[in-house]
Structure formats: C-alpha cells, structure tokens
C-alpha cells in the first residue's frame, strides 16, 4: 500500500502529571515509530467521557504517580540544578535544568518525576526540550503552568536559580526513529501547556533533519505539521524559540 493508505493514529494524553506515592510496577516502553511509512497523528486527549445519554462528564483527576503506575520508568534518579528561569507566558514558567548524572537520558515526548526537597508531593512534567540539548549541553527544559498543586506552586513561588531538585525519566509515549526506519509524516495536535511533549518531538525532528542534511545519513524525516491552540494568544507557548 502507498503512503496515503498506510497510516497510524496515536491517541496520547499530554497533560501535566503530578503525584504522591512511588509506584512499584514498571514496564518497558516501545518506540513510537511504525514499521512502514505512515502518517502519525499525535494529539491531546481531554479528561472527559460521554455517558449513555450523550452528556459529557469530567473524570476524576488522578495524580501523576497513580496515573503512570504502569508506565516505564528509568532506574536512574539524577540531581539537577536550576540554571535558568523565564516567563513563557503569564501563567507558565520555563525552567532550564543542568543534569549532573551522565547516565541520565530521555526520549522526545517523555516526562520526569520531579522531586523537590521539603515537598512531599512528587511532580510530573513533560520535557519541552529535545534530547539533543541534553546530549550537547547537559541541559533539559520544562514549562510548568501555575496551579495550587505543591510542585507547580513551588516552581512559581519558591524556585530560584541554583535550586536543586531530582529527576527520574518515564513514559511510554515518545518519538525515537532509528536511521534504518522508513520516513513517517507527523501531525502534532496540542492545546495549552499540553504542547510540551510535542514541542520536544518537534525539536527532535529538527535535530534529526539537521543531522541528515549535514552528514548525508541518519534518519530521513517526512513532513511535520503542528496544530496548536490556547485560550488566548498570550498563552501560546514557545512563540520565540532559538531553535
């Protein structure tokens, strides 16, 4: 079959995750890359459902560690130091973190358990930077929207330059094509701060394209389209980006 018929639609939740208890069940992740050339649609899935009579109700909001209890988690927990804080919007702060553990890695689309000294609640935030930034500079970035949840509130009200935290990578939703894989076409669909993991994927695609252009080998990416919305233009994140 040609590209027009060979397609894969992936439904993914890309909200901010937070939690309270350490889960015990771990499982390995699989790469988000179909075996054949395909159109991959990645989009935010809202936390609601339709009842039998057609009405829409909100689901109970699960905490990060409860919601991700069956997701893959790395064993490595790395110390990290805050080396940059910017206001990405009126409600979202962007953190740049220097990672001290050389064995710490992540794939585009994954998240971290976010451990804060003195805060009993464990946060969960998706990376908004590419794995390439970590490889090149030993840094990763998070964009966190303000809420009353302790980890998000700490980031907005107490976090300063040189604050120290600990991170552990997890998540089964990521894009990690290998050089021999067939090209795929990506459609990325996000709303609000839910863009974080998809922006990481977008930056990773840019890195892959740059490598392929400069070296003449590596993974050859198909076309990529991003559809992004927010409640107002001030809340559209990453409008200015060096990459």
C-alpha positions, 0 to 999 in steps of 0.5 A: 500500500502507498503512503496515503493508505498506510497510516497510524493514529496515536491517541496520547494524553499530554497533560501535566502529571503530578503525584504522591506515592512511588509506584512499584510496577514498571514496564518497558516502553516501545518506540513510537515509530511504525514499521512502514511509512505512515502518517502519525497523528499525535494529539491531546486527549481531554479528561472527559467521557460521554455517558449513555445519554450523550452528556459529557462528564469530567473524570476524576483527576488522578495524580501523576504517580497513580496515573503512570503506575504502569508506565516505564520508568528509568532506574536512574534518579539524577540531581539537577540544578536550576540554571535558568528561569523565564516567563513563557507566558503569564501563567507558565514558567520555563525552567532550564535544568543542568543534569549532573548524572551522565547516565541520565537520558530521555526520549522526545515526548517523555516526562520526569518525576520531579522531586523537590526537597521539603515537598512531599508531593512528587511532580510530573512534567513533560520535557519541552526540550529535545534530547539533543540539548541534553546530549550537547549541553547537559541541559533539559527544559520544562514549562510548568503552568501555575496551579495550587498543586505543591510542585507547580506552586513551588516552581512559581513561588519558591524556585530560584536559580541554583535550586536543586531538585531530582529527576527520574525519566518515564513514559511510554509515549515518545518519538525515537526513529532509528536511521534504518526506519522508513520516513513517517509524516507527523501531525502534532495536535496540542492545546495549552501547556499540553504542547510540551511533549510535542514541542520536544518531538518537534525539536527532535525532528529538527535535530534529526533533519539537521543531522541528515542534511549535514552528514548525508545519513541518519534518519530521513524525516517526512513532513511535520505539521503542528496544530496548536491552540490556547485560550488566548494568544498570550498563552501560546507557548514557545512563540520565540524559540532559538531553535 
